[in-house]
Amino acid sequence: MVKDVTISRIDVSVFRVPVTIPVATSFGVMTSRPAVFVRLTDKDGGYGWGEIFANWPAAGAEHRARLLIEDIADLVIGFHAPAPSALFDYLSRRTHIRALQCGEWGPFRQVIAGLDCALWDLFARRAGVPLARLLNESAASFVPTYASGLDITRAGELIAQLRAQGHDAFKVKVGFDMARDLALLGDIQASLRAGERLFADANQAWDLRQALEFITQTNGLGLGWLEEPIRADQPPAQWGHLASLSRTPLAAGENVTGMDDFTALITAGDVQIIQPDVAKWGGITGCYAVAQAAVGAGRSYCPHFLGGGIGLLASAHLLAAAGGPGMLEMDANPNPLRDAFLSTNSGPKRQFDLGGSAGLGVDALPDDLTPYLTLALSRS
């Protein structure tokens, strides 16, 4: 492994794409697709790329870029990293009081996650190996996928289009109108072909009573999983009660932070599908530890991701390194900030090809993204 990396420069770029059809969830609607990409350069000219979560709030992308440059960069420039995980541990300690002072735990964690990813990419590029192989020499070259983010009211036409592209697993958004969602889910499940799978994502829409109603009504449908039926911060006893009555496996993790909380989630066993987000908390360091713990406990590690191309690539490498029966989330909604990075993935959509390039395989930001650039900042 490459040793003794010293960070000398940070570049962060914010992109924002207006969308024709808003992306609706049970808690809000995205009227544009943002992405925050960060590049770390070391004193010898080596570099690596990461992505910082920016979907929420609406003004979050620009805020996180400024938070990085104006409040965190002083801790990063000149940092000497003996290992790719060193920056995550260091920044988590050194920014704790800063985040406590302003109550912005999420933004600090998200910036740290993006920086951690970039440093791992830098180390892998220096070593001349794909990031997945730096994590695990036996990592796979392909990972299975599922198509996500589907509007349940348009699922019929969308699934037909995705099926033609090679997809055979689909996730629809629920949590809007219980009666309508239940009726549509039944129709969608009945329309699936042999071997196809359907998942549902409520995005924390319900209280315990409502979640129990949904579970009762869908226990016979054969859904692959039900994601976040209640808030992520609800007491473990509520998750346990749901799990005891549900024939559908429960999924969660995108809104869980910290290894202690993930360990508790995995150990309890009520959630079978573990879904940390590499750009939201943990970066490569934290999410790979969660992935190993999940797979080791017999759970499925299915990385959550609904952002730009760099975070998606990082998620794919994490899944390939972790192994197990998990699947890569492929947002089916239009997003140039994702698609510009996926030129090597022209095969069947039910699998994702990591390619053989060093690191994440990103040499520079694609020129196609230039029209969407809204902010570019640097620090050295």
C-alpha positions in Angstrom: 0.0 0.0 0.0 1.1 3.5 -0.7 2.5 5.3 2.4 3.0 8.9 3.5 0.5 10.9 1.5 0.5 14.6 2.4 -2.6 16.6 1.2 -1.6 19.9 -0.5 -4.8 21.1 -2.3 -8.6 20.8 -2.2 -10.9 21.5 -5.1 -14.7 21.3 -4.8 -17.2 21.8 -7.5 -21.0 22.2 -7.2 -23.3 21.2 -10.1 -27.0 21.6 -10.3 -29.3 20.3 -13.1 -33.0 21.4 -13.4 -35.4 18.5 -13.9 -38.5 18.3 -16.0 -40.2 15.7 -13.8 -39.5 16.4 -10.1 -38.3 13.4 -8.0 -41.0 13.0 -5.3 -40.5 11.3 -1.9 -43.0 11.1 1.0 -41.1 13.9 2.8 -40.4 16.3 -0.1 -39.8 16.9 -3.8 -36.5 17.5 -5.6 -36.9 20.1 -8.3 -33.2 19.9 -9.3 -30.5 17.3 -9.1 -27.4 18.6 -7.3 -23.9 17.1 -6.8 -20.8 18.2 -4.9 -17.6 16.6 -6.2 -14.3 17.1 -4.3 -10.7 16.4 -5.4 -7.8 16.0 -3.1 -4.2 16.5 -4.4 -1.1 15.4 -2.6 2.3 17.1 -2.5 3.6 14.8 -5.3 0.7 15.5 -7.7 -1.4 12.4 -7.0 -5.1 13.0 -6.7 -8.4 11.3 -5.8 -12.1 12.1 -6.1 -15.0 12.0 -3.7 -18.7 13.1 -3.5 -20.5 14.9 -0.7 -24.2 14.3 -0.1 -26.2 17.3 -1.2 -29.8 16.2 -2.0 -31.4 17.9 1.1 -32.0 20.7 1.9 -32.6 22.4 -1.4 -29.7 24.8 -0.8 -27.5 22.1 0.7 -25.0 21.7 -2.2 -23.5 25.2 -2.1 -23.5 25.2 1.7 -21.5 22.0 1.9 -18.9 23.3 -0.5 -18.4 26.5 1.5 -18.4 24.5 4.8 -15.5 22.5 3.4 -13.4 25.4 2.1 -14.2 27.9 4.9 -14.4 25.7 8.0 -12.8 22.3 7.4 -10.0 22.9 4.9 -7.6 24.3 7.5 -7.6 20.8 9.1 -7.0 19.0 5.8 -4.3 21.0 4.0 -0.9 19.7 5.1 -2.4 16.6 6.7 -0.1 13.6 6.6 -2.0 10.4 6.0 -0.1 7.1 6.7 -3.2 5.2 5.7 -6.4 6.0 3.7 -8.6 5.8 6.8 -6.5 8.3 8.8 -8.3 11.5 7.6 -11.7 10.2 8.6 -10.6 9.4 12.1 -8.8 12.7 12.5 -11.6 14.9 11.1 -14.3 13.1 13.1 -12.4 14.0 16.3 -11.3 17.5 15.3 -14.7 18.7 14.0 -16.8 17.4 16.8 -16.9 20.6 18.8 -17.4 22.7 15.6 -20.4 20.6 14.7 -21.7 20.6 18.2 -21.4 24.4 18.4 -23.7 24.9 15.4 -25.7 21.7 15.5 -24.8 20.8 11.9 -23.9 17.2 12.4 -25.1 16.1 9.0 -23.2 18.6 6.9 -19.9 18.0 8.8 -20.3 14.2 8.5 -21.2 14.5 4.8 -18.1 16.7 4.0 -15.9 14.3 5.9 -17.4 11.3 4.0 -16.5 13.0 0.7 -13.0 13.7 1.8 -12.5 10.2 3.0 -13.6 8.8 -0.3 -11.3 11.1 -2.2 -8.3 10.0 0.0 -9.1 6.3 -0.6 -9.3 7.0 -4.3 -5.9 8.7 -4.2 -4.3 5.8 -2.4 -5.8 3.3 -4.9 -4.6 5.3 -7.8 -1.2 5.5 -6.3 -1.2 1.7 -5.9 -2.4 1.2 -9.5 -5.5 -0.9 -8.5 -9.2 -0.4 -8.5 -10.5 0.8 -5.2 -12.4 -2.4 -4.6 -9.2 -4.4 -4.9 -7.4 -2.1 -2.5 -10.1 -3.0 0.0 -10.3 -6.7 -0.9 -7.9 -8.4 -3.3 -10.6 -10.9 -4.1 -13.3 -8.2 -5.0 -15.6 -9.0 -7.8 -15.5 -7.1 -11.1 -19.3 -6.9 -11.5 -22.1 -6.3 -9.0 -25.8 -6.9 -9.4 -28.1 -3.8 -9.5 -31.7 -2.8 -9.0 -33.6 0.2 -10.5 -34.8 2.6 -7.9 -36.7 5.9 -7.4 -39.7 4.8 -9.4 -42.9 6.9 -9.2 -45.5 4.4 -8.2 -48.1 6.1 -10.4 -45.9 5.6 -13.5 -44.4 2.3 -12.5 -46.1 0.3 -15.2 -44.5 2.2 -18.1 -41.2 2.8 -16.2 -40.7 -0.9 -15.5 -41.5 -1.8 -19.1 -38.7 0.6 -20.2 -36.3 -0.6 -17.6 -37.0 -4.2 -18.4 -36.1 -3.5 -22.0 -32.7 -2.1 -20.8 -32.0 -5.3 -18.9 -33.2 -4.6 -15.4 -35.0 -7.3 -13.5 -35.4 -5.7 -10.0 -37.3 -2.5 -9.3 -38.0 -0.2 -6.3 -41.0 2.1 -6.1 -41.7 5.0 -3.8 -44.6 4.6 -1.4 -45.8 6.6 1.6 -48.1 9.0 -0.2 -51.7 7.6 -0.1 -52.0 4.3 1.7 -55.1 3.0 -0.2 -53.7 4.0 -3.6 -50.2 2.7 -2.9 -51.6 -0.7 -1.8 -53.7 -1.0 -4.9 -50.9 0.0 -7.2 -48.4 -2.3 -5.5 -50.7 -5.3 -6.1 -51.1 -4.4 -9.8 -47.4 -4.0 -10.2 -46.4 -7.2 -8.5 -49.0 -9.1 -10.6 -47.4 -7.7 -13.8 -43.9 -8.9 -13.0 -42.3 -11.6 -15.0 -40.7 -14.8 -13.6 -37.5 -13.9 -11.8 -38.2 -10.2 -11.4 -38.4 -8.6 -8.0 -40.2 -5.6 -6.5 -39.1 -3.5 -3.5 -40.9 -0.6 -1.7 -39.4 2.5 -0.1 -41.5 4.6 2.3 -38.8 7.2 3.2 -39.8 7.2 6.9 -43.4 8.2 6.0 -45.4 6.4 8.7 -45.9 6.1 12.4 -46.0 2.6 13.9 -49.7 2.1 13.4 -49.6 3.1 9.8 -46.6 0.9 9.1 -48.3 -2.0 10.7 -51.3 -1.5 8.5 -49.1 -1.4 5.4 -47.3 -4.6 6.5 -50.5 -6.4 7.2 -51.9 -5.5 3.8 -48.7 -6.5 1.9 -47.5 -9.6 3.7 -48.8 -11.8 0.9 -47.3 -9.8 -1.9 -43.8 -11.2 -1.8 -42.0 -7.9 -1.8 -38.2 -8.2 -1.7 -38.0 -5.6 1.1 -39.8 -2.7 2.7 -37.4 0.3 3.2 -37.7 2.8 6.1 -41.4 2.2 7.0 -40.9 4.4 10.1 -38.4 7.1 11.1 -34.8 5.9 11.5 -34.7 7.4 15.0 -37.7 5.5 16.4 -37.0 3.2 19.4 -35.5 -0.2 18.5 -38.6 -1.8 20.1 -40.8 -0.4 17.3 -38.5 -1.9 14.6 -38.6 -5.2 16.5 -42.4 -5.1 16.6 -42.6 -4.5 12.8 -40.1 -7.2 12.1 -42.0 -9.7 14.2 -45.2 -9.2 12.2 -43.7 -8.7 8.7 -43.0 -11.4 6.2 -41.3 -8.8 4.1 -37.6 -8.1 5.1 -37.1 -4.6 6.5 -34.4 -2.3 5.1 -32.7 0.8 6.6 -29.4 2.6 7.0 -29.2 5.7 4.9 -30.2 7.8 7.9 -28.1 5.9 10.4 -24.8 7.4 11.4 -21.9 6.1 13.5 -20.5 2.7 13.9 -22.1 2.2 17.3 -25.6 2.8 15.8 -24.9 0.5 12.9 -23.6 -2.2 15.2 -26.7 -2.0 17.3 -28.9 -2.2 14.1 -27.0 -5.2 12.8 -26.9 -7.0 16.1 -30.6 -6.6 16.8 -31.4 -8.4 13.6 -34.7 -6.7 12.9 -33.4 -5.0 9.8 -32.1 -7.5 7.2 -31.0 -5.1 4.5 -28.3 -2.7 5.7 -28.0 0.5 3.6 -25.4 3.1 4.6 -24.8 6.0 2.1 -21.1 6.6 1.3 -21.6 10.3 0.7 -23.8 10.9 3.8 -21.8 9.3 6.6 -18.6 7.3 6.8 -17.2 7.5 3.3 -15.2 4.4 2.4 -13.8 3.9 5.9 -17.1 3.8 7.8 -19.2 2.2 5.1 -16.8 -0.7 4.5 -16.7 -1.4 8.2 -20.5 -1.5 8.2 -20.5 -3.7 5.1 -18.1 -6.2 6.6 -20.1 -6.3 9.9 -23.4 -6.7 8.0 -22.2 -9.5 5.7 -20.5 -11.2 8.6 -23.8 -11.3 10.5 -25.7 -12.7 7.6 -27.4 -9.5 6.6 -27.4 -8.1 3.0 -25.3 -5.0 2.4 -27.1 -2.8 -0.2 -25.5 0.6 -0.4 -27.9 3.5 -0.6 -27.2 6.1 -3.2 -29.2 8.7 -5.1 -26.6 11.3 -6.2 -23.9 11.9 -8.8 -21.6 9.5 -10.6 -18.6 9.6 -8.2 -20.7 8.4 -5.2 -22.3 5.7 -7.3 -18.9 4.4 -8.4 -17.7 4.4 -4.8 -20.8 2.5 -3.8 -20.2 -0.1 -6.5 -16.6 -0.6 -5.4 -17.7 -1.0 -1.7 -20.3 -3.6 -2.7 -17.8 -5.5 -4.8 -15.3 -5.6 -1.9 -17.9 -6.5 0.7 -19.4 -9.4 -1.2 -22.6 -11.1 0.0 -26.0 -11.1 -1.7 -26.4 -7.3 -1.8 -27.4 -5.1 -4.8 -26.3 -1.7 -6.1 -28.9 1.0 -6.1 -29.3 2.5 -9.6 -31.5 5.6 -9.6 -33.7 5.3 -12.7 -34.5 9.0 -12.8 -32.7 11.2 -15.4 -29.5 12.7 -14.0 -26.6 13.9 -16.2 -24.4 14.3 -13.1 -24.5 10.5 -12.8 -24.7 9.3 -16.4 -21.6 11.3 -17.5 -19.4 8.9 -15.4 -20.9 5.7 -16.6 -19.5 5.3 -20.2 -18.1 1.8 -19.4 -21.5 0.5 -18.3 -23.1 -0.3 -21.6 -24.0 -3.9 -20.9 -27.1 -5.4 -19.2 -28.3 -3.0 -16.5 -28.9 -5.8 -14.1 -25.1 -5.7 -13.4 -22.6 -3.0 -13.0 -19.1 -3.3 -14.4 -16.4 -1.7 -12.2 -13.8 -1.8 -15.0 -10.1 -2.2 -14.4 -8.9 1.4 -14.0 -7.1 2.5 -10.8 -9.1 4.0 -8.0 -12.6 4.8 -9.0 -11.6 5.2 -12.6 -12.2 9.0 -12.7 -9.4 11.0 -14.2 -11.2 14.3 -14.5 -14.8 15.7 -14.4 -16.5 15.1 -17.7 -16.7 18.2 -20.0 -20.5 17.5 -20.4 -21.0 18.7 -16.8 -19.6 22.3 -17.4 -23.1 23.8 -18.2 -24.3 22.8 -14.8 -21.5 24.2 -12.8 -22.7 26.7 -10.2 -19.7 27.0 -7.8 -16.0 26.1 -7.8 -13.8 26.7 -4.9 -10.2 25.6 -4.0 -7.8 25.8 -1.1 -4.1 25.1 -1.0 
